[in-house]
Amino acid sequence: VQLVESGGGLVQPGGSLRLSCAASGFAFRDYYMSWVRQAPGKGLEWVSEINSGGGSTYYADSVKGRFTASRDNAKNTLYLQMNSLKPEDTALYYCAASNSSWGQGTQVTVSS
């Protein structure tokens, strides 16, 4: 089982990034997927969840209306489109599967 995040980087406030999470080694299409983040010096914060088919998504209040989760089950890939980024969105972003698998994370830094 492997989850590999990509797409992080440095962006100015108000900017956008799209994170990807490539899955392998398990039946990706059968599992709910989540995005979780950890800001410097803080604990884990759940960001978003998407059901196995991609038709239902859930968001933390802190990102609702700015972030959009999606998935392509044919490509075994999860996405997180992040718009109107704020400095408080700075964190290491992880994808996680409902089978308890986690990726290694991708760093997002929002700063001018």
Secondary structure as the mmCIF struct_conf table of DSSP 4:
data_model
#
loop_
_struct_conf.conf_type_id
_struct_conf.id
_struct_conf.beg_label_comp_id
_struct_conf.beg_label_asym_id
_struct_conf.beg_label_seq_id
_struct_conf.end_label_comp_id
_struct_conf.end_label_asym_id
_struct_conf.end_label_seq_id
STRN STRN1 GLN A 2 SER A 6
STRN STRN2 GLY A 9 VAL A 11
TURN_TY1_P TURN_TY1_P1 PRO A 13 GLY A 14
STRN STRN3 LEU A 17 SER A 24
BEND BEND1 GLY A 25 PHE A 26
HELX_RH_3T_P HELX_RH_3T_P1 PHE A 28 ASP A 30
BEND BEND2 TYR A 31 TYR A 31
STRN STRN4 MET A 33 GLN A 38
TURN_TY1_P TURN_TY1_P2 PRO A 40 GLY A 41
BEND BEND3 LYS A 42 LYS A 42
STRN STRN5 LEU A 44 ILE A 50
TURN_TY1_P TURN_TY1_P3 SER A 52 GLY A 53
BEND BEND4 GLY A 54 GLY A 55
STRN STRN6 THR A 57 TYR A 59
TURN_TY1_P TURN_TY1_P4 ASP A 61 ARG A 66
STRN STRN7 PHE A 67 ASP A 72
TURN_TY1_P TURN_TY1_P5 ASN A 73 ASN A 76
STRN STRN8 THR A 77 MET A 82
BEND BEND5 SER A 84 SER A 84
HELX_RH_3T_P HELX_RH_3T_P2 PRO A 87 ASP A 89
STRN STRN9 ALA A 91 ALA A 97
TURN_TY1_P TURN_TY1_P6 SER A 98 ASN A 99
BEND BEND6 SER A 100 SER A 100
STRN STRN10 TRP A 102 TRP A 102
STRN STRN11 THR A 106 VAL A 110
#
